[in-house]
């Protein structure tokens, strides 16, 4: 119930251009939130559902879906090319959190970053 408002909050801060220290700080905070929510967001991702379903037999299915690959491509990857070193570091940390909690990340046979 709280994940979607938090995602909207992150979206608002990650969509703005990091022109000054305050904007960079807001983006850093939004990436921290995404990384901390990675486990819960993985449960909402349809691609991860098969793996997670085995672990949570009997739990109700999520009402909303979230694409982890879309989150990474829209928010995390751009942070990893930021001019601010701490945003690049936070992007790498966030990607690691998603990789840990989303074992089926990526399409089979497609290299990371390839289309």
C-alpha positions as CSV (number, residue, x, y, z in Angstrom):
1,X,0.0,0.0,0.0
2,X,2.9,2.4,0.8
3,X,5.1,1.3,-2.1
4,X,3.3,3.1,-4.9
5,X,3.4,6.5,-3.1
6,X,7.1,6.0,-2.4
7,X,7.7,5.1,-6.1
8,X,5.9,8.3,-7.1
9,X,8.1,10.2,-4.7
10,X,11.2,8.6,-6.2
11,X,10.0,9.3,-9.7
12,X,9.5,13.0,-9.0
13,X,13.1,13.4,-7.7
14,X,14.8,11.1,-10.2
15,X,13.1,12.8,-13.2
16,X,14.5,16.2,-12.3
17,X,17.9,17.2,-13.7
18,X,20.6,17.2,-11.1
19,X,21.9,20.7,-11.6
20,X,22.8,21.6,-8.1
21,X,23.8,20.0,-4.8
22,X,20.2,19.9,-3.5
23,X,18.9,18.1,-6.6
24,X,21.8,15.6,-6.4
25,X,21.0,15.0,-2.8
26,X,17.3,14.4,-3.5
27,X,18.3,11.9,-6.3
28,X,20.6,10.1,-3.9
29,X,17.8,9.8,-1.4
30,X,15.4,8.5,-4.0
31,X,18.0,5.9,-5.1
32,X,18.4,4.8,-1.5
33,X,14.6,4.3,-1.2
34,X,14.6,2.3,-4.4
35,X,17.4,0.1,-3.2
36,X,15.8,-0.4,0.2
37,X,12.5,-1.3,-1.5
38,X,14.1,-3.8,-3.9
39,X,12.9,-6.9,-2.1
40,X,9.3,-5.7,-2.1
41,X,9.5,-4.4,-5.7
42,X,10.8,-7.7,-6.8
43,X,7.6,-9.3,-5.5
44,X,5.5,-7.0,-7.7
45,X,7.5,-7.7,-10.8
46,X,5.7,-10.3,-13.0
47,X,9.1,-11.7,-14.2
48,X,10.1,-12.4,-10.6
49,X,6.7,-13.9,-9.7
50,X,7.7,-17.5,-10.6
51,X,10.7,-17.5,-8.3
52,X,8.9,-15.7,-5.5
53,X,5.7,-17.8,-5.8
54,X,7.6,-20.9,-4.7
55,X,8.8,-19.1,-1.6
56,X,5.4,-17.6,-0.6
57,X,2.9,-20.4,-1.2
58,X,-0.4,-19.4,0.3
59,X,0.2,-15.6,0.4
60,X,-2.1,-13.4,-1.7
61,X,-1.0,-12.2,-5.0
62,X,0.0,-8.5,-5.5
63,X,-2.6,-6.2,-6.9
64,X,-0.1,-4.0,-8.7
65,X,2.9,-4.8,-10.9
66,X,6.2,-3.0,-11.2
67,X,8.8,-3.7,-13.9
68,X,12.2,-3.8,-12.3
69,X,13.9,-3.6,-15.7
70,X,12.1,-0.4,-16.4
71,X,13.0,1.1,-13.1
72,X,16.6,0.3,-13.7
73,X,16.7,1.6,-17.2
74,X,14.8,4.8,-16.4
75,X,16.4,5.7,-13.0
76,X,19.4,3.6,-12.0
77,X,21.4,3.5,-15.2
78,X,21.3,7.3,-15.8
79,X,22.6,7.8,-12.2
80,X,25.6,5.6,-13.0
81,X,26.6,8.1,-15.7
82,X,26.2,11.1,-13.5
83,X,28.9,13.7,-13.1
84,X,28.5,13.4,-9.3
85,X,30.6,10.5,-8.1
86,X,28.4,9.8,-5.1
87,X,25.4,9.3,-7.5
88,X,27.4,6.8,-9.6
89,X,28.2,4.9,-6.4
90,X,24.6,5.0,-5.2
91,X,23.4,3.8,-8.7
92,X,25.8,0.8,-8.4
93,X,24.7,0.1,-4.9
94,X,21.0,0.2,-6.0
95,X,21.7,-2.0,-9.0
96,X,23.4,-4.5,-6.6
97,X,20.3,-4.5,-4.4
98,X,18.0,-5.3,-7.3
99,X,20.4,-8.0,-8.6
100,X,20.3,-9.7,-5.2
101,X,16.5,-9.6,-4.9
102,X,15.5,-10.2,-8.5
103,X,17.2,-13.4,-9.7
104,X,15.5,-13.4,-13.0
105,X,16.6,-9.9,-13.9
106,X,17.1,-9.5,-17.7
107,X,15.8,-11.4,-20.7
108,X,17.5,-14.7,-21.5
109,X,20.1,-14.3,-24.2
110,X,20.3,-10.5,-24.0
111,X,23.4,-8.9,-22.7
112,X,23.0,-6.1,-20.2
113,X,22.4,-2.8,-21.9
114,X,21.8,-4.4,-25.3
115,X,18.5,-3.9,-27.1
